[in-house]
Amino acid sequence: MTFFRGAERILDLPFTVTEGMDPKSKALPLKLSVSLESLQGGEYVCQITVIDPATKKAAFWQAPVKVVP
C-alpha cells in the first residue's frame, strides 16, 4: 500500500499475503487496517499493488483518499 501526493511517494506500507485465494475464481479478498497518523491532512492517492512472485505479474488499484486532521 502506497500513498502519493501528486507524483511524490509519501508513505509505503508493505504487506505479505500468503493464503486466502479462492481456487475457483482466483480472487483474493483483502482487508487492511492501517494507521495514517504519520500523514498530514490533505488529499492523497492510495495505491494497492499486488505482485505474484511466481509469475512476476502485478496488478494495481488506486483511489483518492482525504486525510482529515
MMTF fields as JSON, N, C-alpha, C and O atoms, coordinates in Angstrom:
{
  "mmtfVersion": "1.0.0",
  "mmtfProducer": "UNKNOWN",
  "numBonds": 275,
  "numAtoms": 276,
  "numGroups": 69,
  "numChains": 1,
  "numModels": 1,
  "chainsPerModel": [1],
  "groupsPerChain": [69],
  "chainIdList": ["A"],
  "bondAtomList": [4, 2, 8, 6, 12, 10, 16, 14, 20, 18, 24, 22, 28, 26, 32, 30, 36, 34, 40, 38, 44, 42, 48, 46, 52, 50, 56, 54, 60, 58, 64, 62, 68, 66, 72, 70, 76, 74, 80, 78, 84, 82, 88, 86, 92, 90, 96, 94, 100, 98, 104, 102, 108, 106, 112, 110, 116, 114, 120, 118, 124, 122, 128, 126, 132, 130, 136, 134, 140, 138, 144, 142, 148, 146, 152, 150, 156, 154, 160, 158, 164, 162, 168, 166, 172, 170, 176, 174, 180, 178, 184, 182, 188, 186, 192, 190, 196, 194, 200, 198, 204, 202, 208, 206, 212, 210, 216, 214, 220, 218, 224, 222, 228, 226, 232, 230, 236, 234, 240, 238, 244, 242, 248, 246, 252, 250, 256, 254, 260, 258, 264, 262, 268, 266, 272, 270],
  "bondOrderList": [1, 1, 1, 1, 1, 1, 1, 1, 1, 1, 1, 1, 1, 1, 1, 1, 1, 1, 1, 1, 1, 1, 1, 1, 1, 1, 1, 1, 1, 1, 1, 1, 1, 1, 1, 1, 1, 1, 1, 1, 1, 1, 1, 1, 1, 1, 1, 1, 1, 1, 1, 1, 1, 1, 1, 1, 1, 1, 1, 1, 1, 1, 1, 1, 1, 1, 1, 1],
  "groupList": [{"groupName": "MET", "atomNameList": ["N", "CA", "C", "O"], "elementList": ["N", "C", "C", "O"], "formalChargeList": [0, 0, 0, 0], "bondAtomList": [1, 0, 2, 1, 3, 2], "bondOrderList": [1, 1, 2], "singleLetterCode": "M", "chemCompType": "L-PEPTIDE LINKING"}, {"groupName": "THR", "atomNameList": ["N", "CA", "C", "O"], "elementList": ["N", "C", "C", "O"], "formalChargeList": [0, 0, 0, 0], "bondAtomList": [1, 0, 2, 1, 3, 2], "bondOrderList": [1, 1, 2], "singleLetterCode": "T", "chemCompType": "L-PEPTIDE LINKING"}, {"groupName": "PHE", "atomNameList": ["N", "CA", "C", "O"], "elementList": ["N", "C", "C", "O"], "formalChargeList": [0, 0, 0, 0], "bondAtomList": [1, 0, 2, 1, 3, 2], "bondOrderList": [1, 1, 2], "singleLetterCode": "F", "chemCompType": "L-PEPTIDE LINKING"}, {"groupName": "ARG", "atomNameList": ["N", "CA", "C", "O"], "elementList": ["N", "C", "C", "O"], "formalChargeList": [0, 0, 0, 0], "bondAtomList": [1, 0, 2, 1, 3, 2], "bondOrderList": [1, 1, 2], "singleLetterCode": "R", "chemCompType": "L-PEPTIDE LINKING"}, {"groupName": "GLY", "atomNameList": ["N", "CA", "C", "O"], "elementList": ["N", "C", "C", "O"], "formalChargeList": [0, 0, 0, 0], "bondAtomList": [1, 0, 2, 1, 3, 2], "bondOrderList": [1, 1, 2], "singleLetterCode": "G", "chemCompType": "PEPTIDE LINKING"}, {"groupName": "ALA", "atomNameList": ["N", "CA", "C", "O"], "elementList": ["N", "C", "C", "O"], "formalChargeList": [0, 0, 0, 0], "bondAtomList": [1, 0, 2, 1, 3, 2], "bondOrderList": [1, 1, 2], "singleLetterCode": "A", "chemCompType": "L-PEPTIDE LINKING"}, {"groupName": "GLU", "atomNameList": ["N", "CA", "C", "O"], "elementList": ["N", "C", "C", "O"], "formalChargeList": [0, 0, 0, 0], "bondAtomList": [1, 0, 2, 1, 3, 2], "bondOrderList": [1, 1, 2], "singleLetterCode": "E", "chemCompType": "L-PEPTIDE LINKING"}, {"groupName": "ILE", "atomNameList": ["N", "CA", "C", "O"], "elementList": ["N", "C", "C", "O"], "formalChargeList": [0, 0, 0, 0], "bondAtomList": [1, 0, 2, 1, 3, 2], "bondOrderList": [1, 1, 2], "singleLetterCode": "I", "chemCompType": "L-PEPTIDE LINKING"}, {"groupName": "LEU", "atomNameList": ["N", "CA", "C", "O"], "elementList": ["N", "C", "C", "O"], "formalChargeList": [0, 0, 0, 0], "bondAtomList": [1, 0, 2, 1, 3, 2], "bondOrderList": [1, 1, 2], "singleLetterCode": "L", "chemCompType": "L-PEPTIDE LINKING"}, {"groupName": "ASP", "atomNameList": ["N", "CA", "C", "O"], "elementList": ["N", "C", "C", "O"], "formalChargeList": [0, 0, 0, 0], "bondAtomList": [1, 0, 2, 1, 3, 2], "bondOrderList": [1, 1, 2], "singleLetterCode": "D", "chemCompType": "L-PEPTIDE LINKING"}, {"groupName": "PRO", "atomNameList": ["N", "CA", "C", "O"], "elementList": ["N", "C", "C", "O"], "formalChargeList": [0, 0, 0, 0], "bondAtomList": [1, 0, 2, 1, 3, 2], "bondOrderList": [1, 1, 2], "singleLetterCode": "P", "chemCompType": "L-PEPTIDE LINKING"}, {"groupName": "VAL", "atomNameList": ["N", "CA", "C", "O"], "elementList": ["N", "C", "C", "O"], "formalChargeList": [0, 0, 0, 0], "bondAtomList": [1, 0, 2, 1, 3, 2], "bondOrderList": [1, 1, 2], "singleLetterCode": "V", "chemCompType": "L-PEPTIDE LINKING"}, {"groupName": "LYS", "atomNameList": ["N", "CA", "C", "O"], "elementList": ["N", "C", "C", "O"], "formalChargeList": [0, 0, 0, 0], "bondAtomList": [1, 0, 2, 1, 3, 2], "bondOrderList": [1, 1, 2], "singleLetterCode": "K", "chemCompType": "L-PEPTIDE LINKING"}, {"groupName": "SER", "atomNameList": ["N", "CA", "C", "O"], "elementList": ["N", "C", "C", "O"], "formalChargeList": [0, 0, 0, 0], "bondAtomList": [1, 0, 2, 1, 3, 2], "bondOrderList": [1, 1, 2], "singleLetterCode": "S", "chemCompType": "L-PEPTIDE LINKING"}, {"groupName": "GLN", "atomNameList": ["N", "CA", "C", "O"], "elementList": ["N", "C", "C", "O"], "formalChargeList": [0, 0, 0, 0], "bondAtomList": [1, 0, 2, 1, 3, 2], "bondOrderList": [1, 1, 2], "singleLetterCode": "Q", "chemCompType": "L-PEPTIDE LINKING"}, {"groupName": "TYR", "atomNameList": ["N", "CA", "C", "O"], "elementList": ["N", "C", "C", "O"], "formalChargeList": [0, 0, 0, 0], "bondAtomList": [1, 0, 2, 1, 3, 2], "bondOrderList": [1, 1, 2], "singleLetterCode": "Y", "chemCompType": "L-PEPTIDE LINKING"}, {"groupName": "CYS", "atomNameList": ["N", "CA", "C", "O"], "elementList": ["N", "C", "C", "O"], "formalChargeList": [0, 0, 0, 0], "bondAtomList": [1, 0, 2, 1, 3, 2], "bondOrderList": [1, 1, 2], "singleLetterCode": "C", "chemCompType": "L-PEPTIDE LINKING"}, {"groupName": "TRP", "atomNameList": ["N", "CA", "C", "O"], "elementList": ["N", "C", "C", "O"], "formalChargeList": [0, 0, 0, 0], "bondAtomList": [1, 0, 2, 1, 3, 2], "bondOrderList": [1, 1, 2], "singleLetterCode": "W", "chemCompType": "L-PEPTIDE LINKING"}],
  "groupTypeList": [0, 1, 2, 2, 3, 4, 5, 6, 3, 7, 8, 9, 8, 10, 2, 1, 11, 1, 6, 4, 0, 9, 10, 12, 13, 12, 5, 8, 10, 8, 12, 8, 13, 11, 13, 8, 6, 13, 8, 14, 4, 4, 6, 15, 11, 16, 14, 7, 1, 11, 7, 9, 10, 5, 1, 12, 12, 5, 5, 2, 17, 14, 5, 10, 11, 12, 11, 11, 10],
  "groupIdList": [1, 2, 3, 4, 5, 6, 7, 8, 9, 10, 11, 12, 13, 14, 15, 16, 17, 18, 19, 20, 21, 22, 23, 24, 25, 26, 27, 28, 29, 30, 31, 32, 33, 34, 35, 36, 37, 38, 39, 40, 41, 42, 43, 44, 45, 46, 47, 48, 49, 50, 51, 52, 53, 54, 55, 56, 57, 58, 59, 60, 61, 62, 63, 64, 65, 66, 67, 68, 69],
  "secStructList": [7, 3, 3, 3, 3, 6, 6, 3, 3, 3, 3, 3, 7, 7, 7, 7, 7, 7, 1, 7, 7, 7, 6, 6, 6, 7, 7, 7, 7, 7, 7, 7, 7, 7, 7, 7, 6, 6, 1, 7, 1, 3, 3, 3, 3, 3, 3, 3, 3, 3, 3, 3, 6, 6, 6, 6, 3, 3, 3, 3, 3, 3, 3, 3, 3, 3, 3, 7, 7],
  "xCoordList": [0.857, 0.0, 0.914, 1.827, 0.651, 1.459, 0.534, -0.503, 0.926, 0.19, 1.034, 2.208, 0.409, 1.069, 0.384, -0.83, 1.17, 0.651, 1.267, 2.455, 0.424, 0.956, 1.814, 1.381, 3.01, 3.921, 4.829, 5.59, 4.75, 5.644, 5.101, 3.947, 5.936, 5.593, 5.771, 6.879, 4.68, 4.711, 4.882, 5.637, 4.19, 4.199, 4.058, 3.162, 4.947, 4.86, 4.564, 5.227, 3.567, 3.204, 3.162, 2.132, 4.266, 4.293, 3.516, 3.542, 2.834, 2.12, 2.475, 2.756, 2.461, 2.641, 1.409, 0.999, 0.823, -0.357, 0.056, 0.56, -0.156, 0.296, -0.832, -0.591, -2.065, -3.179, -4.479, -4.535, -5.529, -6.839, -7.391, -8.531, -6.603, -7.082, -8.167, -8.022, -9.24, -10.311, -9.819, -9.55, -9.691, -9.12, -9.961, -9.426, -11.27, -12.135, -12.054, -11.862, -12.197, -12.219, -10.847, -10.653, -9.895, -8.554, -8.588, -7.606, -9.729, -9.855, -9.198, -9.187, -8.658, -8.023, -8.569, -8.11, -9.542, -10.086, -9.049, -8.365, -8.944, -8.014, -8.78, -9.673, -8.435, -8.972, -7.768, -7.096, -7.508, -6.338, -6.774, -7.711, -6.101, -6.341, -4.982, -4.092, -4.821, -3.523, -3.687, -4.737, -2.657, -2.633, -2.122, -1.089, -2.847, -2.44, -1.948, -1.895, -1.591, -1.18, 0.082, 0.326, 0.889, 2.106, 1.82, 2.706, 0.6, 0.247, -0.339, -1.148, 0.08, -0.518, -1.898, -2.179, -2.751, -4.059, -3.921, -2.99, -4.838, -4.812, -5.284, -5.774, -5.13, -5.579, -4.41, -3.319, -4.665, -3.661, -4.3, -5.52, -3.46, -3.906, -3.335, -2.13, -4.219, -3.8, -3.705, -4.653, -2.568, -2.373, -2.06, -1.167, -2.813, -2.536, -1.887, -2.434, -0.731, -0.023, 0.065, 0.553, -0.402, -0.336, 0.617, 0.443, 1.627, 2.647, 2.629, 2.692, 2.542, 2.628, 4.085, 4.554, 4.808, 6.232, 6.471, 7.531, 5.507, 5.686, 5.657, 6.459, 4.728, 4.586, 5.207, 5.348, 5.573, 6.125, 5.149, 5.555, 3.855, 2.816, 2.36, 2.448, 1.871, 1.42, 0.061, -0.274, -0.709, -1.989, -2.013, -1.459, -2.665, -2.703, -4.146, -4.995, -4.414, -5.708, -5.406, -4.552, -6.093, -5.882, -7.219, -8.241, -7.183, -8.367, -7.934, -6.924, -8.678, -8.365, -8.75, -9.748, -7.938, -8.164, -7.957, -7.009, -8.831, -8.659, -8.427, -9.25, -7.301, -6.97, -7.359, -6.892, -8.209, -8.668, -8.007, -8.163, -7.261, -6.564, -7.527, -7.095],
  "yCoordList": [-1.143, 0.0, 1.219, 1.33, 2.129, 3.343, 4.545, 4.504, 5.618, 6.873, 7.884, 8.094, 8.507, 9.508, 10.852, 10.927, 11.897, 13.268, 13.808, 14.127, 13.905, 14.221, 13.052, 11.903, 13.319, 12.258, 11.784, 10.832, 12.448, 12.13, 10.979, 10.999, 9.99, 8.851, 9.292, 9.627, 9.292, 9.812, 8.706, 8.868, 7.592, 6.533, 5.176, 4.977, 4.236, 2.853, 1.956, 2.038, 1.105, 0.153, -1.24, -1.633, -1.998, -3.314, -4.362, -4.363, -5.239, -6.358, -7.604, -7.524, -8.753, -10.023, -10.874, -11.067, -11.38, -12.25, -13.614, -13.731, -14.647, -15.976, -16.973, -18.09, -16.59, -17.519, -16.751, -15.542, -17.471, -16.861, -16.786, -16.363, -17.188, -17.097, -18.139, -19.303, -17.714, -18.626, -19.414, -18.816, -20.736, -21.513, -21.474, -21.627, -21.269, -21.253, -19.928, -19.914, -18.817, -17.5, -16.849, -15.897, -17.35, -16.768, -15.393, -14.651, -15.057, -13.79, -13.927, -15.004, -12.829, -12.801, -11.607, -10.484, -11.827, -10.702, -10.161, -10.926, -8.845, -8.198, -7.247, -6.53, -7.242, -6.276, -5.74, -6.477, -4.454, -3.838, -2.778, -2.021, -2.731, -1.705, -1.094, -1.785, 0.194, 0.841, 2.166, 2.804, 2.571, 3.864, 4.916, 4.729, 6.004, 7.089, 8.308, 9.415, 8.102, 9.233, 9.922, 11.077, 9.241, 9.867, 10.758, 11.483, 10.713, 11.556, 12.886, 12.926, 13.958, 15.261, 15.291, 14.519, 16.178, 16.331, 16.728, 17.444, 16.267, 16.622, 15.489, 14.471, 15.673, 14.699, 13.86, 14.369, 12.567, 11.604, 10.654, 10.616, 9.896, 8.752, 7.525, 7.429, 6.592, 5.337, 4.296, 4.105, 3.627, 2.586, 1.268, 1.176, 0.254, -1.114, -1.824, -1.839, -2.405, -3.157, -4.605, -4.886, -5.516, -6.943, -7.576, -7.451, -8.257, -8.888, -10.389, -10.835, -11.16, -12.619, -12.999, -12.907, -13.422, -13.722, -14.911, -15.007, -15.81, -16.984, -16.603, -17.1, -15.72, -15.342, -13.981, -13.6, -13.263, -11.909, -10.944, -9.976, -11.224, -10.333, -9.423, -9.781, -8.24, -7.281, -6.717, -6.636, -6.33, -5.655, -4.448, -4.484, -3.373, -2.125, -1.677, -1.904, -1.044, -0.419, 0.929, 1.007, 1.979, 3.31, 3.938, 3.695, 4.761, 5.509, 6.797, 6.809, 7.871, 9.107, 8.948, 8.308, 9.545, 9.479, 10.877, 11.561, 11.311, 12.591, 12.315, 11.675, 12.8, 12.651, 13.935, 15.015, 13.823, 14.983, 14.957, 13.985, 16.018, 16.017, 16.111, 16.121],
  "zCoordList": [0.0, 0.0, 0.0, 0.818, -0.933, -1.061, -1.145, -1.807, -0.461, -0.533, -1.293, -0.987, -2.293, -3.121, -2.935, -2.747, -2.989, -3.099, -4.376, -4.427, -5.42, -6.735, -7.191, -7.106, -7.667, -8.095, -6.966, -7.137, -5.807, -4.688, -3.852, -3.422, -3.63, -2.782, -1.329, -0.911, -0.563, 0.798, 1.837, 2.796, 1.656, 2.67, 1.994, 1.174, 2.337, 1.872, 3.063, 4.097, 2.909, 3.957, 3.331, 2.784, 3.401, 2.768, 3.574, 4.805, 2.864, 3.457, 2.66, 1.464, 3.324, 2.635, 2.883, 4.027, 1.815, 1.905, 1.387, 0.27, 2.194, 1.812, 1.617, 1.159, 1.956, 1.781, 1.611, 1.837, 1.206, 1.092, -0.322, -0.511, -1.328, -2.701, -2.949, -2.575, -3.576, -3.973, -5.176, -6.218, -5.073, -6.176, -7.458, -8.556, -7.32, -8.499, -9.244, -10.46, -8.532, -9.183, -9.259, -10.016, -8.484, -8.357, -7.674, -7.717, -7.043, -6.313, -4.943, -4.346, -4.465, -3.156, -2.393, -2.6, -1.515, -0.762, 0.222, 0.902, 0.287, 1.208, 2.116, 1.663, 3.376, 4.325, 5.09, 5.812, 4.922, 5.532, 6.524, 6.269, 7.64, 8.635, 8.964, 9.46, 8.688, 8.874, 9.601, 9.517, 10.305, 10.971, 9.985, 9.342, 9.877, 8.986, 9.769, 9.232, 11.031, 11.867, 11.372, 11.722, 10.566, 10.05, 8.835, 8.383, 8.306, 7.165, 7.645, 8.572, 7.002, 7.268, 6.623, 5.706, 7.101, 6.489, 5.029, 4.66, 4.204, 2.792, 1.918, 2.406, 0.619, -0.358, -0.86, -1.116, -0.993, -1.429, -2.431, -2.585, -3.1, -3.876, -3.179, -2.945, -2.852, -2.234, -3.339, -4.102, -3.426, -4.44, -3.76, -2.917, -4.143, -3.696, -4.879, -5.982, -4.644, -5.675, -5.218, -4.124, -6.046, -5.744, -6.747, -7.959, -6.215, -7.057, -6.803, -5.657, -7.872, -7.782, -8.034, -9.169, -6.999, -7.196, -8.124, -8.741, -8.228, -9.09, -10.567, -11.358, -10.935, -12.346, -12.65, -13.811, -11.61, -11.724, -12.393, -13.035, -12.23, -12.723, -11.589, -10.414, -11.96, -10.961, -11.361, -12.542, -10.353, -10.56, -9.634, -8.535, -10.09, -9.333, -9.144, -10.006, -8.017, -7.746, -7.087, -6.203, -7.506, -6.935, -6.568, -7.21, -5.504, -5.103, -4.412, -3.708, -4.602, -3.875, -2.409, -2.079, -1.538, -0.081, 0.467, 0.081, 1.361, 2.033, 3.517, 4.171, 4.043, 5.451, 6.16, 5.796, 7.168, 7.926, 9.288, 10.027, 9.645, 10.938, 12.112, 13.265]
}
